[in-house]
């Protein structure tokens, strides 16, 4: 389970379990996220790479690896 972690000065998500829908982008009037901001937290409240394909998820390398060898099982926190 991943929880969206909005940066400071962004509005809080409408519900605790809200996730940005596919293609979602933040309002351009919102301030930029701090450098290195992690947009996702795991079930323990620790920084997470996020769900593959979600806004702000750190997944480019995992997708390249899956394309290189689809037999690999990708796991992350």
N, C-alpha and C positions, 0 to 999 in steps of 0.2 A: 504494500500500500504506500503510495506517495501522496504527499500533501504539497499543494502549491504554496510557495513562500514569497509573497510580494515584497519588493524592496521598500525601504523607508519612503514615506511620502506618497506611496501608491495607495489607492483605496483597498480595504480588506475585501477578500472574496465574498460573494453574497451568501454562501453557506460554507460550513467547515469542510465538506467533501468536494467543493467545486474544483473543477479542472478546466483549463482553457480549452475550448473546442478546437478541432482541427482548423488551421488557418487563422486562429486568433492572433491579433497583434495588440499591444498596449496602446492606449489613447496617446496620440502624439503630443498632447499637452502635458502629460505626466513627465516628471523629471527622469533623467536617465538613471538606470540602475548603477550602483557603485561597481567599479572594476572588479571582476572576479565573482560577482554576486551569484550564488547558487539559488535557483528558483524552486528547488524541490527539497523536501525533507523526507526521511524515511519514517517508518512507524515508531522509531525511538526518538524522533525529533532531531536526528543528526542530518547533516548535509548529505544529499543524495544526487546521483547523476540524473535521476528522473526517468519517467517512462519514455521509451523509444518513440521518437516522432513528436513529442509534446513540446510546446513552447518553452524555451529556455533549458531543455534537457541537453545534457552533454552526451551525445550519442553518435557523432559522426564516425568515430573510430570503431564503435561496435557495429555499425551498419556496414562499413567497409569489410570488417572481419567476417561478418555473416555472409556477405556476397562472395568473399574469397573461399570460404569453406562452409557451405550450408549445413554440414553435419555437426558443427559446433553448437553447443548449448550455451547461450549467453545468459549470464547471471550477474546481477548487481544489487547493491543495497539501496 
